[in-house]
Amino acid sequence: MNRTGIARPSARDGNRGRNDVLNNSLFRVVLNVGLPLLTVQMISMLAVSYTNDIYSREFGKLVFLVTGVVSAAISLFQSAYGSVSSATWIRSAATYAQGERQQVNRAAVNSLYSVTLMVSLCILILLSGKGAIFRMMNIPREIYREAGMYYDTQMLLMPISGISTMLNTIITARGSRGMVFAENLMMTCVQVVSAVVFIVILRLGFWGFLLGGIPVTLLHVVIQFWLLRKCGFFIGLEKDSFRPDWKSIFGNIKYGFLLYMQMILCCISEMAISTQSNRHLDMDAIATVSILLPVTGPLSICSTLCSVFVPQNYGAGKTQRLKRFAAGSIGFAAVYGTGCACFLIAAGGWYFGTLFDDPVMIALGREYWFWYGLACIPLAMIYAIRIFFDSVGMAKVSMLSGVGELAGRLVCAFWLIPCFGYIGRFAAPLFGWGLGGLLMVIMYLALRKRIYQQCEENGNRETGEREEAAV
């Protein structure tokens, strides 16, 4: 702790895993943040596999069908408050780095207000537009009731999950290595824990699937606040700390909307795909696309590291660190994306065979994982480059990723699915991510020189300010 009460990194802290992205070596930053997240992602694959096994054993295809027909609409709004959560960190990163307790508390509280306001707006739209959304998405009558129940319970979960997402970002950026591991492990295991407790042990059936995530996520939020207090945050809160700074709140939401514009294009394209799939495909094909292992999860480490590392180093003018990070992130993404493609192409038939006895489902699963595997290669480029643009204040450029994905998926939705059936649906990720990834690579090559020049200017300005303060 420094004299302000905030846990600030020191050389000795670095040896214990404390994260100082401005001064620690790039290797240590990756070790402190990336290694815990990579370990969590490996565990996540096992957790999701076990959860899928529970769902298939207890409910057959029902859970996969319900999530398959509704999740695109829910994701549209989850992405909205998720983008605001990311924006609150990007806009407050310098405040957290400075470590002045009163300012940090104000930033954290205003971040909570920002996310809560966005979640409230999302719930209002979902409540008032439920009937129109279901009609637009052609929800099959056979599962209309179950889909409606899932839709309603996801709305109940949103306030808790929105706060949890924001707190997770702060812990990942400012916590020790062990804390980052524990926090993201809990984040990953919410679904499997709720499935085991409420479906397997308490035998609550479909209600256990619907409601189990709420108490588990609420418990997680309580633990997150405890972890943040161990970091020195939310300690010594004064009455003034809770006074909303509307300029900061609306600034967070405004920048969140810039980030969201990338996601909304992706979500709209996914909704178009779901709508056309619900209209043209049978239940087996719809259920198939809901079954995946999170093998691409480690790619999100590139995005997380980028959101933690880049804003602070870019603002501080540390150009060489920024260049090394960008090259390493893109290289890792390319290699890992290719590995994901090889695994999914080889393992599709085997994995679906462990879940179902139906040869039709197994054949559909093998075909879907083939196309999805190919799509992982351009997806890796999106993970590595899009958040880089966001983190240097170029959110409008990263929107091109969403534009490309929208164009590619609309081709599949309104041409390939009606003409070629399930093949058009399975190929949608490749068409969308392929075009989006290509645009990201082109824009990075075109703009990287300008970004690094601006980084140099940031460093010169900061040096000048320090010299003036010294005088």
Disulfide bonds with the S-S distance in Angstrom:
none
